[in-house]
């Protein structure tokens, strides 16, 4: 018989937060990759543009890492508690 109590709501929120974190990270990933490519391409041509692309790349990469860490931490902290058996 399926559990329809508090655990199922908590599990839904837990998986929803993880899915949202992965979705947001996936949304930011193409722009981050594009900034990395443009940074490497403009290193010799225009150093000021290269610095701009490098800054954007670093900010996006750190943002992706923070989002994933928060999502995984929430997923881990909201896991069901183990019941103590005598």
C-alpha positions as CSV (number, residue, x, y, z in Angstrom):
1,X,0.0,0.0,0.0
2,X,1.5,3.4,-1.0
3,X,2.4,5.9,1.7
4,X,0.2,8.9,1.4
5,X,1.2,10.8,4.5
6,X,3.8,13.5,5.2
7,X,6.6,11.4,3.6
8,X,5.1,11.5,0.1
9,X,4.8,15.3,0.2
10,X,8.3,15.7,1.6
11,X,9.6,13.3,-1.1
12,X,7.8,15.3,-3.8
13,X,9.3,18.6,-2.5
14,X,12.7,16.9,-2.2
15,X,12.8,15.7,-5.8
16,X,11.2,18.9,-7.1
17,X,14.0,21.0,-5.5
18,X,16.7,18.7,-7.0
19,X,15.0,18.8,-10.4
20,X,14.7,22.6,-10.2
21,X,18.4,22.9,-9.3
22,X,19.4,20.7,-12.2
23,X,17.1,22.6,-14.6
24,X,18.5,26.0,-13.6
25,X,22.1,24.7,-13.9
26,X,21.3,23.2,-17.3
27,X,19.8,26.5,-18.5
28,X,23.0,28.4,-17.5
29,X,25.4,25.8,-18.9
30,X,25.3,26.8,-22.7
31,X,25.9,30.4,-21.9
32,X,28.8,29.4,-19.6
33,X,30.3,27.2,-22.4
34,X,29.9,30.0,-24.9
35,X,31.7,32.5,-22.6
36,X,34.5,30.0,-22.2
37,X,34.9,29.7,-26.0
38,X,34.8,33.4,-26.5
39,X,37.3,34.0,-23.7
40,X,39.8,31.5,-25.3
41,X,39.1,32.9,-28.8
42,X,39.7,36.6,-27.8
43,X,42.8,36.1,-25.6
44,X,45.3,37.2,-28.3
45,X,43.0,39.5,-30.3
46,X,41.4,41.7,-27.6
47,X,42.6,41.3,-24.0
48,X,39.9,43.6,-22.5
49,X,37.2,41.5,-24.2
50,X,38.9,38.3,-23.0
51,X,38.8,39.7,-19.4
52,X,35.1,40.3,-19.8
53,X,34.4,36.8,-21.1
54,X,36.6,35.3,-18.4
55,X,34.6,37.2,-15.7
56,X,31.3,36.1,-17.1
57,X,32.5,32.5,-17.4
58,X,33.7,32.5,-13.8
59,X,30.5,34.0,-12.4
60,X,28.4,31.6,-14.3
61,X,30.5,28.6,-13.3
62,X,30.4,29.5,-9.6
63,X,26.6,30.2,-9.9
64,X,26.1,26.7,-11.4
65,X,28.2,25.1,-8.6
66,X,26.4,27.0,-5.9
67,X,23.0,26.0,-7.3
68,X,23.9,22.4,-7.5
69,X,25.4,22.3,-4.0
70,X,22.3,23.9,-2.5
71,X,20.0,21.5,-4.4
72,X,22.0,18.4,-3.4
73,X,22.2,19.6,0.2
74,X,18.4,20.2,0.3
75,X,17.9,16.7,-1.2
76,X,20.2,15.2,1.4
77,X,18.8,17.1,4.4
78,X,15.2,16.3,3.4
79,X,15.7,12.6,3.2
80,X,13.4,10.3,5.3
81,X,14.6,9.7,8.8
82,X,15.5,6.1,9.6
83,X,13.1,4.6,12.1
84,X,14.6,3.1,15.2
85,X,13.7,-0.6,15.6
86,X,14.0,-2.3,19.0
